Amino acid sequence: MRPSSPWGSRDFRTLFGAATLNQLGTNTGHVAVPLLALTSLDASPAQVGTLAALATLAFLLIGLPAGAWVDRLRTRGVLITADLARAALFASLPLAWWLDALTLTQLYLVVLLNGCATVFSDVGSQSVLPQLVGRGGLVRANAAMVTLMAAANIAGRGVGGVLIAALTAPFALACSSAAYLVSALRLTRIRPAPAPPGGVHASLRSQIGEGLRHVLGHPELRALALAAGLTNLGGSIVNAMLPVLFVRELGLSPASLGLFWAAGGAGLLLGARLARPFAARVGYGRALLLSLTPAALLVPLLDHGPWLWLAGAGWMVSSMKIGSDNVLGVSLRQHLTPDPLLGRMNATFRFMLTGAIALGAAASGLLAELTTLHTTLWTGAAILAVSFLPVALSPIRGRRMAV
């Protein structure tokens, strides 16, 4: 039986429209916040790096309890509240700038609290999807959402750059605030879901433990978590050192680095678009088992001339696998999780995968100090190349599921 299209659901169309506005706000803010710090507060590189770290820190600080809270609440309300919070936080920056009261401390607080709101938004949006499209529509719905995020990675920050060039960073942040506000208003059109079961809740600690046991105790979910964790770890090690390789070692322009990263974004987009038809042709488990990530071993060969193009091709091909897994892996883990555990399952994955990114960034700098830049790149690429092994050694390889 062919799964129904998620586009037939008004609620999914509403969520997708809100996600589009979210991506506009997020990508504009990603460019505008550090530029505001540099141009208005004369921030140092270390202070700009701290801003980036604070955005990720929220997933490690509240990632696990956020999943338990999402499971206790109406998800629509969580999404609306998160967008309203981000709208208010970003609106405070141009207001403070206009009043000549902007400080670095305020920027730190806004970035940290915005990260906390993003945790709830990300966990909530992945948890509400099965309720909106049904289990049979998950692959198509996730393909649409991952395609949107991949397209935003390619073009969204360019739009943010155009806004900043035309309007300056404070006014671009006002546009981000407006995008989040309109997103929140749009989300009110989603029909309210039934309230979670009432009664006395278990303690937050026991609920978090239940989510962890569900993920780590399930052979397929555990394999998905390990594979994605290895992917994020290897990718983070490589990404952290690419600016050093491009600008310092090879003397290439920042524009070349941007194009290299854009090739990865194009790979994510292509992988997301091909995931469903490929799984329909070869089988769901085989599609997840197929590994293109060994192509990442071409990245450490990066040099001038044709080696730059070869490394870019390797990065793009390995990113295709990541884009495909973002569709098929997320759909499978939603399929394997009962509704009352969706928030905690998604939060557990987010916590583990964000932790892998943070660990990779830290390990990258340490490895580069203790060994060489190219040894560090080879290490990250090798981890990416073997990231498929947890899936290959799990029951996922024989998984069949309608797409």
Summary of the structure (lengths in Angstrom):
residues: 403
radius of gyration: 20.9
end to end distance: 9.5
largest distance: 66.0
contacts: 1461
relative contact order: 0.15
helix: 85%
strand: 0%
